[in-house]
Structure formats: structure tokens, C-alpha cells
Amino acid sequence: MNLSVDYSKKDVVKSLGCRWNQENKKWVCPLTNTDANIESLIKLQETGNIGFIKGVKIHQNNIDLKNTDAVYHKINTGPITFFYELCFTREQIIEQIAERKKREIIIQEKSELDKALDKLRQTQYEEIIKLKELYAIKIN
């Protein structure tokens, strides 16, 4: 999951297992991160230090402060201009990570099944070759 991180907090998120993605210029919390690290990252979001972002930026004049279910992370983009990034709630973060881990497990299981199927095909092919050779010997 992508994170919005103030520069001053980059070492903290790095120590909690996150990595910088140079391509999209965002910090990423990998699926392989520990539950303890993820919990620490969620606590950092709850204190306003980082945000598990959804990818939606909102100008400071358009923020809906009445929406108490929304979680925002403030981004300073200039001397007097601020944007906020809409973030996942604690429950959504846990749900997103669990769903992504399930997908990763399914992909891994499919890969293992594909390898087993390839091995079975190779074995069957080798048995067919042996049968053809045996059949050829019996004919002669």
C-alpha cells in the first residue's frame, strides 16, 4: 500500500519495513511486512504523521471537515498552500492488506500447481517415449 510520508518521518517508516518506490515517488508498505510493523504504521497515521493513501488529493479549501469517517493526511505544497490526501481507515487498511495477501497466496499456489503440472506432463512424455521404444523392440 502506498504511504504519504513527510520527509522528516522517512527514516521511521523505513525502519518499519517500508521502502521507497522511485517510479511513483511514494513510500510502500509491502505485503511481507510484519503485523507489528503494520500496527505501528497505523498508529503513525492515527497521530497524523503518515497516511495510507487512496490516491485522492484534495485542496485545503475543498476538504469536508464534517465527514468524521474520512481520514486525511496533510501535505505542505508551499508557504501557504496545503493539500490533503484521502487515506484508508484502520479497518480498511487491515482489510486491504488481508485481501492483498490472499491474492498473493492464490498467485503462489497457482504457480506451484503450474510447476507440478509441467512436471507431470514431462513424466508422461518420457513414459510415452519409453513405450514407443519398447513397442519398436517387440515388433522387430
N, C-alpha and C positions, 0 to 999 in steps of 0.2 A: 504494500500500500504506500502511496506517495505521502510525504510529510512536508508541511510548511514549517521551516525552522529558521529562527533568527540566527544570524551569523554567530552571535555570542554563545549559542547553545549547540553549535555543530559538534564540538568535542563530546558533549554529553550524549547526544544521540548516536554518535559513532561508538562510544563505549557501551551502548546498549544494543549493539549488533546491527545498526543501520549502516547503509552505505550510500555514497553519493553517486547518482546516475548522471554522468556527464552529458548524455544525449538530451535528456529532457530537463536538465538543470534542477533536479529535485532530489531530496533525500528519500530513500526507500527502506521500508521495514520488510525484510524478506520473510517468506513463509517459514524458513528454518529457524527463525528467531525463537528464543525460549519464552515460555509463558510468563516467567518472572520479568524478563525484559519488556515484553509487551505490556504487562501491567504497569511497569514503571513509566513507559511511554504514554500510556493512557492517563496516568496521574500528572505527567507533564502537560498534557493537553488540558486537563481539568484546571490547572493553575495558570493557563494562558501562555505557556512557554513554547508550545509547538501545536500543530494541528494535523490530524489525519484528514487530508483534504479530499473533497469530491471533484475538484477541478472547476469550481464556480467562483469567480471573483466578483465582488460587489463593492461599488464605490461607497465611501463613507456616508454620502447623502442619501443613499438608497437602502441602507440597512434597516431591517424590520426588527426593532428592539422589542416589540410586543410579542414576537414569536419566541416564547420561552423554550420551545423544543429544539430550536436551532442552535447549533454550536458554530462559533466563528473564531477565526484566528486573524489578528490584526497585522497588516503588512504596511510598513512605512515606505512609501514610494517617493518621498520628497520632503522638503522642510515643513509643509503644512498639509500635505495630501496623504490620505490613508485609504487603503482598500482592505477589505476583509475577504477571507476565503471561507466558504461554507465547508464545514467539517462533519465527519461522521460522529454520531453519539457513541458513548461507551458500548451500548448494546449492539449498534450497527458495526462497530469495529470488530467485536468478538464474533459476530455473525459472519462478517465478510471474511475474516481470517479462517474461520472454520469451513466455510464454503470453498474457499480457495485451496485449503489443504485437502478437502475431499476430492476436488478436481485433480489435484496433483497426484493423489493416491490412485485415482482411476487411470490417469495417463500412465503412471508407472506400472500398474497391473496390466494394462493393455500392451505395453512394451514387453513385459515378461511373457505374456501369452503369445505375442508375435514371435518371440525368440524360440519358445517351446514348439510352436507350430512349424517354424523353419527347420528346427532340428528333427522333428517328426517327418517332415517331407524329405529331408536329406536321407534319413534312415530308410524310409520306404523306397526311395530311388535306388539306394545301394542294394536293398533286398531284391528289387526288380532286376538289376544288373546281374546279381548272383544267380537268380533263377534262369535268366536268359542264357548265361554261361553253362549252367547245369543242363538245361534243356538241349543246348547245342552239343554237349558232350554225349548225351544219351542218343541223339539222332545219328551221330557218326558211329 
